[in-house]
Amino acid sequence: MAYDHEQLHSLANFYKHQLLEDTIPFWFPRSFDREHGGYLFMRDADGSLIDDDKAVWIQGRAVWTLSTLYNTIEKKQEWLDGAKLGYDFLNKHCFDTDGQMFFHVMRDGSPIRKRRYFFSETFYVIGAAAYAKASGDQEAADNARRVFTKCLEYANTPGLLAPKYSGLRPSIGIGVPMILMNTAQQLRDTIGDPRCDDLISGWIDTIEKYFVKDDIECVMEQVAPDGSIIDHIDGRTLNPGHAIEGGWFILQEAKYRKNDPRLIALGCKMIDYMWKRGWDETHGGLLYFRDVYNKPVQEYWQDMKFWWPHNETIIATLMAYLLTGNERYASMHKQVHDYAYNKFHDKEHGEWFGYLHRDGSISQTAKGNLFKGPFHLPRQEWLCYQLLLEHLNK
């Protein structure tokens, strides 16, 4: 199938409506914490609060979401003020004395937990950079670049963060080059940073060299330092939705580089490989984990359907279609779009449920927790709307 002009226009209107009339109103203004700052995102299906702790990841992501809406959709004061509420909370409460950020804090910002990686920092960078563009706050721009520099130090300095495993079975993961690439893209697109182009090229080369396996048509989550497959349960575990997300990050870079054909081919290849491995032909939707050799997977949730891989796959397949015109990607996009909005979307209260059983039935009703909040879904709806608007205007 192919999308005609009218269908693309309808899709653009759909994503805009879902974003502004369904998804964002579920979260805001009810989640603004006027007493302590930041946001209260641990919410049930109807929006009622189930916990008042705060995940630092989601605080930074929400600053990005609100600032991006302000920067690109409408200069709405509520969005700018809301972004400042989260940005100030992050600065006041979410950095430890050693400069590393926390992962989980109490409502008042008292620290509960740190983790042995720097993803809180990457989400701070994209939030602070988008807020700096929205507000004109030069200190926020300086903070975004400073913390990005810290992320580079964490990534490139062994031992700077405590290791999770012993050194007996060394590995490298796709998560670090992926998240740094997207962080740099956001930093470059909002406030600019001359380091970003070369760094992004290096991370793409790393992903292509070590993680994309053409001989078995697969994208690995982790490999040995030489790129070989680690034939143990953890080393064999694939996350199709995560690799597809990496594919659209590369397509985004291809688009930035005037439709670079090599990057389009690489991003599409990653999407193709992991759609084939992850799409559930029996029930529809993307399976969460798979084994590279089709052996049993360790995690008991391996055959569930999580919300965010579907957000990433909706973006990836639409972007692949708009960049290539290949009708196969239109079919894939319609397939994942129809499945996701039929199964995850809560037509009564808005937003999406986060977790489904393999057959598509709802596993639990929470809309927000330490990992889910206003990021993957609003980013998908916002980006798809922007892509379609740009395409239609041409």
TAFEN-V579443 format. One record per helix or strand of 3 or more residues. SS is the DSSP state (2 for helix, 1 for strand). FROM is the first residue (numbers start at 1). LEN is the number of residues. If there is no record, write none. Layout:
# TAFEN-V579443
SS_FROM_LEN, SS_FROM_LEN
This chain:
# TAFEN-V579443
2_5_23, 1_49_3, 2_56_17, 2_77_17, 1_111_3, 2_119_17, 2_138_19, 2_167_3, 2_174_17, 2_196_16, 2_233_4, 2_240_17, 2_261_18, 2_307_18, 2_327_17, 1_362_3, 2_376_18
